[in-house]
């Protein structure tokens, strides 16, 4: 699942932070997405999932 798709499922309400996250994803800005997501309260499982998606995104850019 893509990070953007996951975010849209988790953040159903169109809040300003969601718009910033979507922009970060659209602009391939992994660092900004990490920064924004650091302020969210996630369950342990959600946090693991987000970190895995961010890590995969970074690996994609590195390769």
N, CA, C and O atoms as a DFTB+ gen file, in Angstrom:
252 C
 N C O
     1  1       0.851      -1.172       0.000
     2  2       0.000       0.000       0.000
     3  2       0.901       1.241       0.000
     4  3       1.922       1.277       0.687
     5  1       0.523       2.217      -0.751
     6  2       1.318       3.445      -0.804
     7  2       1.065       4.287       0.434
     8  3       0.018       4.182       1.073
     9  1       2.031       5.113       0.758
    10  2       1.892       5.989       1.915
    11  2       0.713       6.934       1.729
    12  3      -0.061       7.148       2.662
    13  1       0.571       7.493       0.549
    14  2      -0.523       8.431       0.305
    15  2      -1.876       7.748       0.503
    16  3      -2.780       8.314       1.117
    17  1      -2.007       6.546      -0.012
    18  2      -3.270       5.812       0.152
    19  2      -3.530       5.521       1.628
    20  3      -4.654       5.667       2.109
    21  1      -2.482       5.109       2.340
    22  2      -2.638       4.820       3.751
    23  2      -3.055       6.075       4.510
    24  3      -3.956       6.033       5.348
    25  1      -2.394       7.190       4.210
    26  2      -2.726       8.444       4.880
    27  2      -4.177       8.831       4.645
    28  3      -4.873       9.250       5.570
    29  1      -4.617       8.692       3.436
    30  2      -6.007       9.070       3.122
    31  2      -6.999       8.194       3.865
    32  3      -8.069       8.657       4.261
    33  1      -6.642       6.921       4.056
    34  2      -7.529       6.029       4.805
    35  2      -7.527       6.370       6.287
    36  3      -8.572       6.322       6.936
    37  1      -6.363       6.712       6.828
    38  2      -6.241       7.000       8.250
    39  2      -6.729       8.405       8.606
    40  3      -7.310       8.612       9.672
    41  1      -6.500       9.341       7.737
    42  2      -6.847      10.741       8.004
    43  2      -8.047      11.139       7.158
    44  3      -7.925      11.896       6.195
    45  1      -9.176      10.628       7.525
    46  2     -10.388      10.843       6.730
    47  2     -10.792      12.315       6.654
    48  3     -11.315      12.768       5.636
    49  1     -10.554      13.046       7.715
    50  2     -10.948      14.452       7.739
    51  2      -9.940      15.294       6.957
    52  3      -8.732      15.138       7.141
    53  1     -10.418      16.176       6.093
    54  2      -9.503      17.036       5.323
    55  2      -8.946      18.164       6.188
    56  3      -9.343      19.321       6.048
    57  1      -8.028      17.818       7.075
    58  2      -7.413      18.801       7.959
    59  2      -6.160      19.373       7.299
    60  3      -5.599      18.739       6.405
    61  1      -5.713      20.549       7.717
    62  2      -4.535      21.166       7.082
    63  2      -3.310      20.256       7.068
    64  3      -2.579      20.225       6.078
    65  1      -3.076      19.520       8.146
    66  2      -1.888      18.662       8.187
    67  2      -1.976      17.576       7.115
    68  3      -0.958      17.181       6.547
    69  1      -3.171      17.102       6.842
    70  2      -3.337      16.090       5.790
    71  2      -2.938      16.683       4.440
    72  3      -2.290      16.019       3.631
    73  1      -3.325      17.920       4.206
    74  2      -2.968      18.569       2.944
    75  2      -1.455      18.727       2.828
    76  3      -0.892      18.544       1.749
    77  1      -0.795      19.066       3.935
    78  2       0.669      19.183       3.922
    79  2       1.318      17.827       3.668
    80  3       2.300      17.733       2.931
    81  1       0.771      16.778       4.277
    82  2       1.299      15.431       4.066
    83  2       1.122      14.995       2.617
    84  3       2.034      14.434       2.010
    85  1      -0.049      15.257       2.075
    86  2      -0.293      14.901       0.678
    87  2       0.676      15.645      -0.234
    88  3       1.182      15.075      -1.201
    89  1       0.934      16.909       0.069
    90  2       1.879      17.684      -0.737
    91  2       3.286      17.100      -0.617
    92  3       4.005      17.010      -1.612
    93  1       3.681      16.703       0.592
    94  2       4.998      16.104       0.782
    95  2       5.123      14.826      -0.035
    96  3       6.155      14.582      -0.661
    97  1       4.080      14.017      -0.030
    98  2       4.104      12.770      -0.809
    99  2       4.154      13.087      -2.298
   100  3       4.948      12.499      -3.034
   101  1       3.323      13.997      -2.737
   102  2       3.288      14.351      -4.155
   103  2       4.624      14.931      -4.631
   104  3       4.999      14.761      -5.791
   105  1       5.340      15.617      -3.727
   106  2       6.624      16.230      -4.078
   107  2       7.819      15.348      -3.736
   108  3       8.964      15.796      -3.791
   109  1       7.548      14.086      -3.380
   110  2       8.607      13.137      -3.019
   111  2       9.514      13.672      -1.923
   112  3      10.733      13.520      -1.990
   113  1       8.927      14.289      -0.929
   114  2       9.685      14.862       0.175
   115  2       9.544      13.973       1.410
   116  3       8.705      14.217       2.278
   117  1      10.378      12.941       1.469
   118  2      10.317      11.971       2.563
   119  2      10.600      12.649       3.904
   120  3       9.921      12.376       4.893
   121  1      11.588      13.521       3.938
   122  2      11.960      14.183       5.183
   123  2      10.797      15.003       5.744
   124  3      10.546      14.978       6.949
   125  1      10.097      15.718       4.890
   126  2       8.953      16.523       5.339
   127  2       7.826      15.621       5.835
   128  3       7.188      15.918       6.845
   129  1       7.587      14.532       5.132
   130  2       6.549      13.594       5.575
   131  2       6.903      13.024       6.944
   132  3       6.040      12.930       7.816
   133  1       8.164      12.644       7.140
   134  2       8.598      12.132       8.452
   135  2       8.393      13.192       9.538
   136  3       7.906      12.890      10.628
   137  1       8.764      14.421       9.233
   138  2       8.631      15.504      10.199
   139  2       7.173      15.701      10.598
   140  3       6.856      15.833      11.780
   141  1       6.299      15.720       9.614
   142  2       4.882      15.921       9.891
   143  2       4.284      14.751      10.668
   144  3       3.495      14.949      11.593
   145  1       4.660      13.546      10.291
   146  2       4.097      12.367      10.941
   147  2       4.619      12.160      12.355
   148  3       3.984      11.474      13.156
   149  1       5.753      12.740      12.665
   150  2       6.321      12.592      14.005
   151  2       5.392      13.168      15.079
   152  3       5.414      12.730      16.229
   153  1       4.585      14.141      14.695
   154  2       3.677      14.767      15.650
   155  2       2.363      14.034      15.855
   156  3       1.567      14.423      16.709
   157  1       2.126      12.988      15.092
   158  2       0.875      12.250      15.203
   159  2       0.944      11.215      16.312
   160  3       1.999      10.639      16.578
   161  1      -0.185      10.990      16.948
   162  2      -0.291       9.915      17.930
   163  2      -0.845       8.695      17.213
   164  3      -2.005       8.666      16.801
   165  1       0.012       7.688      17.073
   166  2      -0.376       6.439      16.432
   167  2      -0.307       5.316      17.454
   168  3       0.425       5.397      18.440
   169  1      -1.072       4.282      17.205
   170  2      -0.895       3.065      17.992
   171  2       0.464       2.481      17.599
   172  3       1.049       2.887      16.594
   173  1       0.957       1.545      18.377
   174  2       2.244       0.921      18.057
   175  2       2.207       0.290      16.673
   176  3       3.157       0.415      15.901
   177  1       1.114      -0.385      16.364
   178  2       0.987      -1.043      15.061
   179  2       0.959      -0.015      13.932
   180  3       1.609      -0.202      12.903
   181  1       0.220       1.053      14.120
   182  2       0.167       2.106      13.104
   183  2       1.535       2.745      12.913
   184  3       1.956       2.986      11.782
   185  1       2.231       3.019      14.012
   186  2       3.558       3.634      13.924
   187  2       4.522       2.728      13.151
   188  3       5.283       3.202      12.308
   189  1       4.485       1.429      13.444
   190  2       5.332       0.473      12.707
   191  2       5.006       0.507      11.217
   192  3       5.905       0.515      10.376
   193  1       3.723       0.528      10.902
   194  2       3.297       0.544       9.506
   195  2       3.782       1.818       8.813
   196  3       4.297       1.758       7.697
   197  1       3.623       2.961       9.462
   198  2       4.072       4.232       8.885
   199  2       5.579       4.210       8.668
   200  3       6.065       4.613       7.611
   201  1       6.316       3.742       9.666
   202  2       7.777       3.689       9.545
   203  2       8.207       2.769       8.412
   204  3       9.147       3.082       7.681
   205  1       7.531       1.642       8.260
   206  2       7.851       0.721       7.164
   207  2       7.591       1.370       5.808
   208  3       8.385       1.218       4.879
   209  1       6.489       2.087       5.699
   210  2       6.172       2.761       4.438
   211  2       7.187       3.865       4.135
   212  3       7.617       4.023       2.992
   213  1       7.566       4.621       5.158
   214  2       8.560       5.677       4.962
   215  2       9.923       5.089       4.600
   216  3      10.614       5.605       3.722
   217  1      10.302       4.012       5.279
   218  2      11.575       3.357       4.974
   219  2      11.598       2.839       3.536
   220  3      12.597       2.992       2.832
   221  1      10.500       2.229       3.105
   222  2      10.415       1.723       1.731
   223  2      10.509       2.868       0.732
   224  3      11.151       2.735      -0.310
   225  1       9.879       3.975       1.041
   226  2       9.920       5.156       0.184
   227  2      11.356       5.657       0.060
   228  3      11.813       5.976      -1.037
   229  1      12.068       5.726       1.187
   230  2      13.474       6.166       1.162
   231  2      14.347       5.212       0.352
   232  3      15.201       5.647      -0.420
   233  1      14.131       3.921       0.530
   234  2      14.897       2.926      -0.238
   235  2      14.655       3.080      -1.732
   236  3      15.575       2.932      -2.535
   237  1      13.423       3.374      -2.097
   238  2      13.082       3.569      -3.510
   239  2      13.873       4.730      -4.100
   240  3      14.308       4.661      -5.250
   241  1      14.060       5.777      -3.339
   242  2      14.815       6.937      -3.811
   243  2      16.306       6.675      -3.842
   244  3      17.027       7.241      -4.663
   245  1      16.771       5.812      -2.941
   246  2      18.199       5.506      -2.882
   247  2      18.624       4.600      -4.036
   248  3      19.776       4.633      -4.468
   249  1      17.700       3.803      -4.523
   250  2      18.061       2.838      -5.562
   251  2      17.698       3.312      -6.886
   252  3      17.933       2.619      -7.876
